[in-house]
Amino acid sequence: MLNFKEMIAMQALKAEVTIQVPENMVLVDKAEYIALKEQPELGKIWTVEDMKRELGLRKGLGWLRWLLRRNEAEIKDWCNISDLGSGKQRYRIKPSGARKWFEENALKIDWDEPLPK
């Protein structure tokens, strides 16, 4: 007869299960899913306002513009900042680059840093 400890140690179950995937769904590799998800954004350009809305950033537009200008050298592959004169600038942002950069840098950014005057 088995003692209690031996019974507990034997409480493992190996099972083979078949799960039916609904007709309107498919299983895809995660890398392929991410690539497919980004496709609707191919060829699209965001403004700073679009970026704020799409990424759910909870800072003002002025602060976000300042953050982009401050990191201009690092983000030049996905964010083009053009000087329009009179102190105005146009920001052209590639969505896939912005998503990746903010995901990688969100914890490094001091979100409480005040906007310089």
N, CA and C atoms as an extended XYZ file, in Angstrom:
351
Properties=species:S:1:pos:R:3:atomname:S:1:resname:S:1:resid:I:1 pbc="F F F"
N         0.835       -1.175        0.000 N   MET     1
C         0.000        0.000        0.000 CA  MET     1
C         0.887        1.248        0.000 C   MET     1
N         0.486        2.292       -0.763 N   LEU     2
C         1.242        3.538       -0.864 CA  LEU     2
C         0.942        4.432        0.328 C   LEU     2
N         1.983        5.115        0.794 N   ASN     3
C         1.719        6.087        1.854 CA  ASN     3
C         1.286        7.411        1.208 C   ASN     3
N         0.895        8.362        2.030 N   PHE     4
C         0.347        9.631        1.546 CA  PHE     4
C         1.344       10.385        0.667 C   PHE     4
N         2.627       10.474        1.075 N   LYS     5
C         3.644       11.190        0.300 CA  LYS     5
C         3.822       10.563       -1.079 C   LYS     5
N         3.814        9.257       -1.158 N   GLU     6
C         3.958        8.576       -2.444 CA  GLU     6
C         2.743        8.841       -3.341 C   GLU     6
N         1.573        8.926       -2.736 N   MET     7
C         0.365        9.201       -3.512 CA  MET     7
C         0.403       10.612       -4.093 C   MET     7
N         0.877       11.582       -3.305 N   ILE     8
C         0.983       12.963       -3.767 CA  ILE     8
C         1.994       13.053       -4.903 C   ILE     8
N         3.127       12.386       -4.763 N   ALA     9
C         4.164       12.415       -5.786 CA  ALA     9
C         3.672       11.824       -7.096 C   ALA     9
N         2.715       10.946       -7.056 N   MET    10
C         2.219       10.286       -8.256 CA  MET    10
C         1.076       11.056       -8.921 C   MET    10
N         0.713       12.211       -8.419 N   GLN    11
C        -0.434       12.948       -8.941 CA  GLN    11
C        -0.086       13.736      -10.211 C   GLN    11
N         0.454       13.082      -11.200 N   ALA    12
C         0.756       13.708      -12.482 CA  ALA    12
C        -0.118       13.051      -13.535 C   ALA    12
N        -0.577       13.846      -14.461 N   LEU    13
C        -1.474       13.343      -15.484 CA  LEU    13
C        -0.947       13.755      -16.842 C   LEU    13
N        -0.806       12.812      -17.722 N   LYS    14
C        -0.377       13.103      -19.077 CA  LYS    14
C        -1.581       12.854      -19.970 C   LYS    14
N        -1.914       13.855      -20.792 N   ALA    15
C        -3.097       13.713      -21.635 CA  ALA    15
C        -2.836       14.311      -23.011 C   ALA    15
N        -3.425       13.737      -23.988 N   GLU    16
C        -3.389       14.281      -25.337 CA  GLU    16
C        -4.792       14.788      -25.608 C   GLU    16
N        -4.878       16.063      -25.975 N   VAL    17
C        -6.183       16.690      -26.145 CA  VAL    17
C        -6.274       17.290      -27.546 C   VAL    17
N        -7.392       17.140      -28.170 N   THR    18
C        -7.650       17.764      -29.460 CA  THR    18
C        -8.624       18.909      -29.228 C   THR    18
N        -8.231       20.086      -29.695 N   ILE    19
C        -9.084       21.265      -29.539 CA  ILE    19
C        -9.484       21.740      -30.928 C   ILE    19
N       -10.761       21.886      -31.142 N   GLN    20
C       -11.277       22.336      -32.429 CA  GLN    20
C       -11.136       23.853      -32.518 C   GLN    20
N       -10.456       24.327      -33.556 N   VAL    21
C       -10.326       25.763      -33.800 CA  VAL    21
C       -11.533       26.191      -34.628 C   VAL    21
N       -12.249       27.222      -34.188 N   PRO    22
C       -13.423       27.673      -34.947 CA  PRO    22
C       -13.061       28.015      -36.397 C   PRO    22
N       -14.014       27.833      -37.292 N   GLU    23
C       -13.806       28.069      -38.722 CA  GLU    23
C       -13.307       29.483      -39.024 C   GLU    23
N       -13.758       30.469      -38.248 N   ASN    24
C       -13.396       31.856      -38.530 CA  ASN    24
C       -12.077       32.275      -37.880 C   ASN    24
N       -11.309       31.329      -37.338 N   MET    25
C       -10.042       31.639      -36.677 CA  MET    25
C        -8.948       30.707      -37.179 C   MET    25
N        -7.696       31.187      -37.059 N   VAL    26
C        -6.534       30.369      -37.417 CA  VAL    26
C        -5.450       30.577      -36.373 C   VAL    26
N        -4.579       29.599      -36.241 N   LEU    27
C        -3.429       29.727      -35.355 CA  LEU    27
C        -2.244       30.164      -36.204 C   LEU    27
N        -1.543       31.212      -35.765 N   VAL    28
C        -0.358       31.676      -36.491 CA  VAL    28
C         0.793       31.875      -35.523 C   VAL    28
N         1.993       31.804      -36.048 N   ASP    29
C         3.199       32.060      -35.285 CA  ASP    29
C         3.178       33.517      -34.801 C   ASP    29
N         3.688       33.785      -33.605 N   LYS    30
C         3.646       35.130      -33.027 CA  LYS    30
C         4.349       36.151      -33.914 C   LYS    30
N         5.510       35.801      -34.463 N   ALA    31
C         6.248       36.738      -35.323 CA  ALA    31
C         5.423       37.086      -36.564 C   ALA    31
N         4.765       36.090      -37.122 N   GLU    32
C         3.925       36.333      -38.298 CA  GLU    32
C         2.727       37.201      -37.923 C   GLU    32
N         2.152       36.968      -36.750 N   TYR    33
C         1.021       37.770      -36.275 CA  TYR    33
C         1.417       39.236      -36.151 C   TYR    33
N         2.578       39.492      -35.559 N   ILE    34
C         3.040       40.871      -35.385 CA  ILE    34
C         3.253       41.526      -36.744 C   ILE    34
N         3.866       40.793      -37.673 N   ALA    35
C         4.089       41.334      -39.017 CA  ALA    35
C         2.757       41.642      -39.703 C   ALA    35
N         1.797       40.745      -39.576 N   LEU    36
C         0.482       40.968      -40.178 CA  LEU    36
C        -0.231       42.151      -39.535 C   LEU    36
N        -0.077       42.284      -38.234 N   LYS    37
C        -0.728       43.375      -37.506 CA  LYS    37
C        -0.189       44.732      -37.940 C   LYS    37
N         1.106       44.788      -38.277 N   GLU    38
C         1.722       46.045      -38.690 CA  GLU    38
C         1.386       46.411      -40.131 C   GLU    38
N         0.957       45.459      -40.947 N   GLN    39
C         0.704       45.733      -42.357 CA  GLN    39
C        -0.294       46.861      -42.611 C   GLN    39
N        -1.390       46.968      -41.865 N   PRO    40
C        -2.305       48.078      -42.141 CA  PRO    40
C        -1.641       49.447      -41.980 C   PRO    40
N        -0.531       49.499      -41.254 N   GLU    41
C         0.160       50.765      -41.041 CA  GLU    41
C         1.227       51.033      -42.098 C   GLU    41
N         1.498       50.046      -42.967 N   LEU    42
C         2.507       50.251      -43.999 CA  LEU    42
C         2.093       51.421      -44.882 C   LEU    42
N         3.016       52.333      -45.090 N   GLY    43
C         2.733       53.487      -45.935 CA  GLY    43
C         1.999       54.609      -45.230 C   GLY    43
N         1.558       54.393      -44.013 N   LYS    44
C         0.864       55.444      -43.264 CA  LYS    44
C         1.878       56.280      -42.499 C   LYS    44
N         1.550       57.523      -42.332 N   ILE    45
C         2.384       58.443      -41.559 CA  ILE    45
C         1.506       59.046      -40.468 C   ILE    45
N         2.038       59.051      -39.249 N   TRP    46
C         1.327       59.644      -38.120 CA  TRP    46
C         1.788       61.073      -37.880 C   TRP    46
N         0.897       61.848      -37.295 N   THR    47
C         1.262       63.117      -36.675 CA  THR    47
C         1.550       62.806      -35.204 C   THR    47
N         1.983       63.799      -34.457 N   VAL    48
C         2.208       63.585      -33.023 CA  VAL    48
C         0.875       63.255      -32.345 C   VAL    48
N        -0.190       63.897      -32.791 N   GLU    49
C        -1.512       63.617      -32.220 CA  GLU    49
C        -1.942       62.170      -32.499 C   GLU    49
N        -1.701       61.685      -33.719 N   ASP    50
C        -2.005       60.285      -34.050 CA  ASP    50
C        -1.217       59.346      -33.141 C   ASP    50
N         0.082       59.642      -32.982 N   MET    51
C         0.952       58.799      -32.157 CA  MET    51
C         0.440       58.743      -30.715 C   MET    51
N         0.081       59.904      -30.189 N   LYS    52
C        -0.424       59.964      -28.809 CA  LYS    52
C        -1.668       59.090      -28.656 C   LYS    52
N        -2.594       59.217      -29.591 N   ARG    53
C        -3.850       58.454      -29.536 CA  ARG    53
C        -3.593       56.956      -29.723 C   ARG    53
N        -2.851       56.583      -30.745 N   GLU    54
C        -2.640       55.172      -31.075 CA  GLU    54
C        -1.824       54.431      -30.023 C   GLU    54
N        -0.867       55.121      -29.402 N   LEU    55
C        -0.024       54.476      -28.394 CA  LEU    55
C        -0.556       54.675      -26.980 C   LEU    55
N        -1.613       55.457      -26.829 N   GLY    56
C        -2.197       55.682      -25.507 CA  GLY    56
C        -1.272       56.454      -24.581 C   GLY    56
N        -0.531       57.407      -25.144 N   LEU    57
C         0.413       58.195      -24.338 CA  LEU    57
C        -0.346       59.267      -23.575 C   LEU    57
N        -0.070       59.371      -22.300 N   ARG    58
C        -0.816       60.293      -21.432 CA  ARG    58
C        -0.012       61.547      -21.118 C   ARG    58
N         0.505       62.157      -22.146 N   LYS    59
C         1.230       63.416      -22.003 CA  LYS    59
C         0.667       64.374      -23.040 C   LYS    59
N         0.900       65.672      -22.814 N   GLY    60
C         0.432       66.673      -23.762 CA  GLY    60
C         1.229       66.634      -25.061 C   GLY    60
N         0.654       67.207      -26.101 N   LEU    61
C         1.319       67.217      -27.404 CA  LEU    61
C         2.640       67.977      -27.351 C   LEU    61
N         2.679       69.090      -26.631 N   GLY    62
C         3.920       69.862      -26.502 CA  GLY    62
C         5.024       69.044      -25.849 C   GLY    62
N         4.687       68.305      -24.813 N   TRP    63
C         5.679       67.477      -24.114 CA  TRP    63
C         6.183       66.370      -25.034 C   TRP    63
N         5.278       65.757      -25.781 N   LEU    64
C         5.679       64.685      -26.697 CA  LEU    64
C         6.567       65.222      -27.818 C   LEU    64
N         6.240       66.413      -28.341 N   ARG    65
C         7.103       67.026      -29.367 CA  ARG    65
C         8.489       67.285      -28.801 C   ARG    65
N         8.533       67.785      -27.570 N   TRP    66
C         9.816       68.037      -26.908 CA  TRP    66
C        10.605       66.737      -26.747 C   TRP    66
N         9.935       65.655      -26.347 N   LEU    67
C        10.599       64.360      -26.190 CA  LEU    67
C        11.166       63.878      -27.523 C   LEU    67
N        10.401       64.027      -28.589 N   LEU    68
C        10.876       63.611      -29.912 CA  LEU    68
C        12.077       64.453      -30.351 C   LEU    68
N        12.007       65.773      -30.168 N   ARG    69
C        13.143       66.643      -30.540 CA  ARG    69
C        14.383       66.276      -29.746 C   ARG    69
N        14.198       65.995      -28.469 N   ARG    70
C        15.319       65.656      -27.590 CA  ARG    70
C        16.003       64.357      -28.015 C   ARG    70
N        15.272       63.473      -28.639 N   ASN    71
C        15.805       62.178      -29.075 CA  ASN    71
C        15.912       62.080      -30.597 C   ASN    71
N        15.958       63.219      -31.261 N   GLU    72
C        15.911       63.259      -32.729 CA  GLU    72
C        16.974       62.381      -33.395 C   GLU    72
N        18.198       62.400      -32.899 N   ALA    73
C        19.268       61.598      -33.510 CA  ALA    73
C        18.965       60.102      -33.409 C   ALA    73
N        18.397       59.691      -32.293 N   GLU    74
C        18.110       58.271      -32.064 CA  GLU    74
C        16.901       57.769      -32.857 C   GLU    74
N        15.950       58.656      -33.129 N   ILE    75
C        14.691       58.237      -33.756 CA  ILE    75
C        14.588       58.627      -35.229 C   ILE    75
N        15.675       59.093      -35.806 N   LYS    76
C        15.630       59.622      -37.178 CA  LYS    76
C        15.155       58.608      -38.218 C   LYS    76
N        15.262       57.314      -37.927 N   ASP    77
C        14.807       56.292      -38.876 CA  ASP    77
C        13.287       56.204      -38.971 C   ASP    77
N        12.584       56.681      -37.950 N   TRP    78
C        11.126       56.582      -37.974 CA  TRP    78
C        10.400       57.894      -37.690 C   TRP    78
N        11.147       58.951      -37.390 N   CYS    79
C        10.521       60.252      -37.124 CA  CYS    79
C        11.297       61.347      -37.836 C   CYS    79
N        10.623       62.031      -38.739 N   ASN    80
C        11.236       63.135      -39.468 CA  ASN    80
C        10.658       64.433      -38.923 C   ASN    80
N        11.549       65.298      -38.445 N   ILE    81
C        11.126       66.593      -37.916 CA  ILE    81
C        11.621       67.654      -38.888 C   ILE    81
N        10.682       68.356      -39.538 N   SER    82
C        11.021       69.385      -40.524 CA  SER    82
C        10.733       70.756      -39.956 C   SER    82
N        11.667       71.677      -40.139 N   ASP    83
C        11.483       73.055      -39.690 CA  ASP    83
C        10.663       73.797      -40.740 C   ASP    83
N         9.537       74.354      -40.345 N   LEU    84
C         8.655       75.083      -41.254 CA  LEU    84
C         8.848       76.590      -41.157 C   LEU    84
N         9.771       77.033      -40.324 N   GLY    85
C         9.973       78.461      -40.109 CA  GLY    85
C         9.049       78.981      -39.029 C   GLY    85
N         9.315       80.173      -38.573 N   SER    86
C         8.526       80.813      -37.506 CA  SER    86
C         8.445       79.941      -36.263 C   SER    86
N         9.461       79.107      -36.019 N   GLY    87
C         9.492       78.263      -34.832 CA  GLY    87
C         8.582       77.046      -34.900 C   GLY    87
N         7.967       76.800      -36.057 N   LYS    88
C         7.067       75.652      -36.202 CA  LYS    88
C         7.799       74.491      -36.859 C   LYS    88
N         7.361       73.296      -36.490 N   GLN    89
C         7.946       72.086      -37.051 CA  GLN    89
C         6.844       71.107      -37.437 C   GLN    89
N         7.155       70.288      -38.436 N   ARG    90
C         6.237       69.222      -38.840 CA  ARG    90
C         6.887       67.895      -38.455 C   ARG    90
N         6.098       67.037      -37.844 N   TYR    91
C         6.560       65.719      -37.403 CA  TYR    91
C         5.893       64.665      -38.276 C   TYR    91
N         6.701       63.857      -38.946 N   ARG    92
C         6.195       62.749      -39.761 CA  ARG    92
C         6.726       61.472      -39.128 C   ARG    92
N         5.818       60.648      -38.634 N   ILE    93
C         6.177       59.506      -37.788 CA  ILE    93
C         5.741       58.198      -38.440 C   ILE    93
N         6.681       57.268      -38.525 N   LYS    94
C         6.396       55.930      -39.050 CA  LYS    94
C         5.862       55.090      -37.883 C   LYS    94
N         4.618       54.613      -37.964 N   PRO    95
C         3.993       53.907      -36.839 CA  PRO    95
C         4.789       52.729      -36.275 C   PRO    95
N         5.315       51.867      -37.134 N   SER    96
C         6.019       50.679      -36.622 CA  SER    96
C         7.250       51.067      -35.812 C   SER    96
N         7.976       52.089      -36.257 N   GLY    97
C         9.153       52.547      -35.521 CA  GLY    97
C         8.780       53.161      -34.183 C   GLY    97
N         7.713       53.963      -34.184 N   ALA    98
C         7.267       54.596      -32.943 CA  ALA    98
C         6.829       53.546      -31.929 C   ALA    98
N         6.050       52.577      -32.380 N   ARG    99
C         5.596       51.516      -31.467 CA  ARG    99
C         6.784       50.802      -30.839 C   ARG    99
N         7.738       50.412      -31.658 N   LYS   100
C         8.904       49.672      -31.161 CA  LYS   100
C         9.724       50.526      -30.198 C   LYS   100
N         9.989       51.786      -30.561 N   TRP   101
C        10.827       52.649      -29.732 CA  TRP   101
C        10.179       52.904      -28.369 C   TRP   101
N         8.895       53.215      -28.361 N   PHE   102
C         8.233       53.482      -27.083 CA  PHE   102
C         8.150       52.223      -26.228 C   PHE   102
N         7.972       51.069      -26.854 N   GLU   103
C         7.951       49.818      -26.092 CA  GLU   103
C         9.314       49.565      -25.447 C   GLU   103
N        10.382       49.811      -26.197 N   GLU   104
C        11.733       49.568      -25.684 CA  GLU   104
C        12.188       50.622      -24.677 C   GLU   104
N        11.651       51.829      -24.763 N   ASN   105
C        12.149       52.931      -23.941 CA  ASN   105
C        11.178       53.442      -22.888 C   ASN   105
N        10.003       52.864      -22.798 N   ALA   106
C         8.982       53.373      -21.874 CA  ALA   106
C         9.478       53.471      -20.435 C   ALA   106
N        10.266       52.506      -19.997 N   LEU   107
C        10.740       52.525      -18.608 CA  LEU   107
C        11.928       53.460      -18.408 C   LEU   107
N        12.588       53.857      -19.487 N   LYS   108
C        13.736       54.769      -19.393 CA  LYS   108
C        13.298       56.233      -19.408 C   LYS   108
N        12.117       56.492      -19.932 N   ILE   109
C        11.618       57.866      -20.054 CA  ILE   109
C        11.129       58.349      -18.696 C   ILE   109
N        11.541       59.565      -18.328 N   ASP   110
C        11.045       60.181      -17.094 CA  ASP   110
C         9.733       60.888      -17.437 C   ASP   110
N         8.630       60.176      -17.267 N   TRP   111
C         7.321       60.690      -17.654 CA  TRP   111
C         6.870       61.858      -16.776 C   TRP   111
N         7.536       62.052      -15.636 N   ASP   112
C         7.185       63.159      -14.743 CA  ASP   112
C         8.047       64.388      -14.989 C   ASP   112
N         9.005       64.282      -15.890 N   GLU   113
C         9.883       65.418      -16.173 CA  GLU   113
C         9.044       66.561      -16.747 C   GLU   113
N         9.187       67.756      -16.169 N   PRO   114
C         8.377       68.874      -16.665 CA  PRO   114
C         8.876       69.363      -18.025 C   PRO   114
N         7.974       69.922      -18.778 N   LEU   115
C         8.308       70.510      -20.067 CA  LEU   115
C         9.154       71.755      -19.814 C   LEU   115
N        10.342       71.847      -20.415 N   PRO   116
C        11.180       73.035      -20.194 CA  PRO   116
C        10.469       74.297      -20.673 C   PRO   116
N        10.762       75.380      -20.014 N   LYS   117
C        10.116       76.660      -20.377 CA  LYS   117
C        10.936       77.423      -21.365 C   LYS   117
